[in-house]
Amino acid sequence: MKKLFLTSFASVSLDLIKELLLKPASESKVAFIKTAADPYEDQSFVEADRNKLIEMGFAVKDVDLKNKSLVELEEDFKNIDLILMAGGNTFYLLDHIRKSGFDQLLPRLLNNGLIYIGSSAGSIVCCPTIESARKFDDPNEVPNLKNFEGLNLFNQAIIPHSQKEKYAERIKETIKEMSQKGLEVVTLTDNEAVLINDDEVKKVTVSQE
């Protein structure tokens, strides 16, 4: 069983998750993880994701991967229906995913029916590699991180925020680099997400009406 909702900016596209939900939002508990945003002074993008969950009626529990052990995380995620992994620095996030043991725990949680929501960096870490973030995030935030292998929950590389003109050249270069590594690339605007429901994979888009 695997239910993933991989977004560019969760607060914009989160309404599209409803077909994955097994029960109403008002009866569901979300673990909100904003660890990736630690290196950023302005964390308004993270607050937007958290506020959207509350607006939709979810009960939100804040969880930090930093300085956590696997045993502590197992306790944190008891009785949790969904996880929202918010955006920030992808390299910093992967480092703490590994240090905490979250990479070992997540497959078990997914097998038990938990739904994973990724927002920007939270989506990229689900890919085979996070190297697609190299031109957008600073790897030097965690200089000791040498292995950029992702969680391998989705078999393509994701580039979020693709509607931003300032990223156009970097996106083009990244698509070429990923292609040379044999990876297909999914570009996501903030209105788009990849919805994975077991074997069904589709890109979904917020209506502009």
C-alpha positions as CSV (number, residue, x, y, z in Angstrom):
1,M,0.0,0.0,0.0
2,K,1.4,3.4,-0.9
3,K,-0.5,6.7,-0.8
4,L,1.6,9.8,-1.7
5,F,0.6,13.3,-2.6
6,L,3.7,15.1,-3.9
7,T,3.2,18.8,-4.4
8,S,5.2,21.9,-5.3
9,F,3.4,24.0,-2.7
10,A,0.9,22.0,-0.6
11,S,-1.1,25.0,0.6
12,V,-2.1,25.7,-3.0
13,S,-3.0,22.1,-4.2
14,L,-4.0,20.3,-1.0
15,D,-7.7,20.3,-1.7
16,L,-6.9,17.7,-4.5
17,I,-5.9,15.1,-1.8
18,K,-9.5,14.3,-0.9
19,E,-9.7,11.2,-3.1
20,L,-6.9,9.6,-1.1
21,L,-8.5,10.2,2.2
22,L,-10.0,7.2,3.9
23,K,-12.0,9.3,6.3
24,P,-13.0,13.0,6.6
25,A,-10.3,15.6,7.4
26,S,-12.1,16.4,10.6
27,E,-11.4,12.8,11.8
28,S,-7.8,12.7,10.7
29,K,-4.6,13.6,12.4
30,V,-1.6,15.0,10.5
31,A,2.0,15.1,11.7
32,F,3.4,18.4,10.3
33,I,7.2,18.3,9.8
34,K,8.9,21.7,9.1
35,T,12.5,20.6,9.7
36,A,13.6,21.5,6.2
37,A,12.9,25.2,6.8
38,D,15.4,25.5,9.7
39,P,18.0,27.2,7.5
40,Y,15.5,29.9,6.4
41,E,14.7,33.1,8.3
42,D,11.4,33.6,6.4
43,Q,9.3,30.6,7.1
44,S,6.0,32.0,5.8
45,F,5.8,29.3,3.1
46,V,5.8,26.6,5.9
47,E,3.1,28.4,7.9
48,A,1.0,28.6,4.8
49,D,1.1,24.8,4.5
50,R,0.2,24.3,8.2
51,N,-2.6,26.9,8.1
52,K,-4.1,25.1,5.1
53,L,-4.3,21.8,7.0
54,I,-6.1,23.6,9.9
55,E,-8.4,25.3,7.4
56,M,-9.4,21.9,5.9
57,G,-10.2,20.6,9.4
58,F,-7.3,18.3,10.2
59,A,-5.9,18.0,13.7
60,V,-2.2,19.0,13.4
61,K,0.6,17.7,15.5
62,D,4.1,19.3,15.1
63,V,7.0,16.9,14.8
64,D,10.7,17.8,14.4
65,L,13.1,15.2,12.9
66,K,16.1,17.1,14.4
67,N,17.8,15.4,17.3
68,K,15.2,12.6,17.3
69,S,15.9,8.8,17.5
70,L,13.9,6.2,15.7
71,V,12.3,5.1,18.9
72,E,11.1,8.6,19.6
73,L,9.7,9.0,16.1
74,E,7.8,5.7,16.4
75,E,6.1,7.3,19.5
76,D,5.5,10.6,17.7
77,F,3.7,8.9,14.8
78,K,1.4,6.7,16.8
79,N,-2.3,7.3,15.8
80,I,-1.2,9.6,12.9
81,D,-3.1,9.3,9.6
82,L,-1.0,11.6,7.4
83,I,2.4,13.3,7.4
84,L,3.0,16.6,5.7
85,M,6.7,17.1,5.0
86,A,7.1,20.8,4.4
87,G,9.6,22.6,2.2
88,G,13.0,24.2,2.7
89,N,16.5,23.0,2.0
90,T,16.3,19.5,0.5
91,F,19.9,18.5,1.5
92,Y,19.3,19.6,5.1
93,L,16.1,17.6,5.2
94,L,17.6,14.4,3.8
95,D,20.4,14.6,6.3
96,H,17.9,14.7,9.2
97,I,15.7,12.1,7.6
98,R,18.7,9.7,7.7
99,K,20.1,10.8,11.2
100,S,16.7,10.3,12.8
101,G,15.9,7.0,11.2
102,F,12.8,8.4,9.5
103,D,13.9,6.7,6.3
104,Q,13.5,3.3,8.0
105,L,10.2,4.2,9.6
106,L,8.3,5.7,6.7
107,P,7.9,2.5,4.6
108,R,6.4,0.8,7.6
109,L,4.0,3.7,8.1
110,L,3.0,3.7,4.4
111,N,2.4,-0.1,4.5
112,N,0.0,0.6,7.5
113,G,-2.0,3.0,5.4
114,L,-0.5,6.4,6.3
115,I,-0.7,9.1,3.6
116,Y,2.4,11.1,2.9
117,I,2.2,14.6,1.7
118,G,5.3,16.3,0.3
119,S,5.7,20.0,-0.2
120,S,8.6,21.1,-2.4
121,A,11.7,19.6,-0.7
122,G,9.3,17.2,1.0
123,S,8.4,15.9,-2.5
124,I,12.0,15.9,-3.9
125,V,13.3,13.6,-1.1
126,C,10.8,10.9,-2.2
127,C,12.6,10.6,-5.6
128,P,15.5,8.3,-6.5
129,T,18.0,11.2,-6.0
130,I,17.8,14.7,-4.6
131,E,20.4,16.0,-7.1
132,S,17.7,17.7,-9.0
133,A,17.7,20.3,-6.1
134,R,21.3,21.2,-6.5
135,K,20.7,24.3,-8.6
136,F,18.0,25.5,-6.2
137,D,19.1,24.6,-2.7
138,D,22.5,24.9,-1.1
139,P,24.2,21.5,-0.5
140,N,26.8,23.3,1.7
141,E,24.2,23.6,4.4
142,V,25.2,20.0,5.3
143,P,28.7,19.6,3.9
144,N,29.0,16.1,5.4
145,L,26.1,14.8,3.3
146,K,27.8,12.9,0.4
147,N,25.1,10.4,-0.5
148,F,22.2,12.1,-2.4
149,E,20.1,9.0,-2.8
150,G,16.4,9.8,-2.1
151,L,13.7,7.6,-0.5
152,N,12.9,5.9,-3.8
153,L,9.1,6.1,-3.3
154,F,8.6,7.7,-6.7
155,N,10.7,6.7,-9.7
156,Q,11.0,10.1,-11.4
157,A,12.8,13.4,-10.4
158,I,10.6,16.2,-9.3
159,I,11.3,19.9,-9.9
160,P,8.8,22.2,-8.0
161,H,7.9,25.8,-8.6
162,S,8.3,25.4,-12.3
163,Q,6.1,28.4,-13.1
164,K,8.7,30.8,-11.8
165,E,10.5,32.5,-14.7
166,K,13.7,33.0,-12.6
167,Y,14.1,29.2,-12.5
168,A,13.6,28.6,-16.3
169,E,17.3,28.2,-17.2
170,R,18.1,26.2,-14.1
171,I,15.2,23.9,-14.8
172,K,16.3,23.3,-18.4
173,E,19.8,22.4,-17.2
174,T,18.5,20.1,-14.5
175,I,16.2,18.2,-16.8
176,K,19.2,17.6,-19.1
177,E,21.4,16.4,-16.2
178,M,18.7,14.1,-14.8
179,S,18.1,12.7,-18.3
180,Q,21.7,11.9,-18.6
181,K,21.4,9.8,-15.4
182,G,18.4,8.0,-17.0
183,L,15.7,9.7,-14.9
184,E,12.5,11.2,-16.2
185,V,11.6,14.6,-14.7
186,V,8.2,15.8,-13.6
187,T,8.0,19.6,-13.4
188,L,5.3,20.9,-11.0
189,T,3.9,24.4,-10.9
190,D,2.4,25.4,-7.5
191,N,-1.0,24.5,-8.8
192,E,0.0,20.9,-9.6
193,A,0.8,17.7,-7.7
194,V,1.5,14.0,-8.3
195,L,-1.1,11.7,-6.7
196,I,0.1,8.1,-6.1
197,N,-2.6,5.6,-5.0
198,D,-0.8,2.2,-4.9
199,D,-0.1,1.5,-8.6
200,E,-2.1,4.5,-9.9
201,V,0.1,7.6,-10.6
202,K,-1.3,10.8,-12.1
203,K,-0.6,14.5,-12.2
204,V,-3.5,16.6,-10.9
205,T,-4.1,20.3,-11.3
206,V,-6.0,22.9,-9.3
207,S,-8.8,24.3,-11.5
208,Q,-8.2,27.9,-12.5
209,E,-11.9,28.7,-12.7
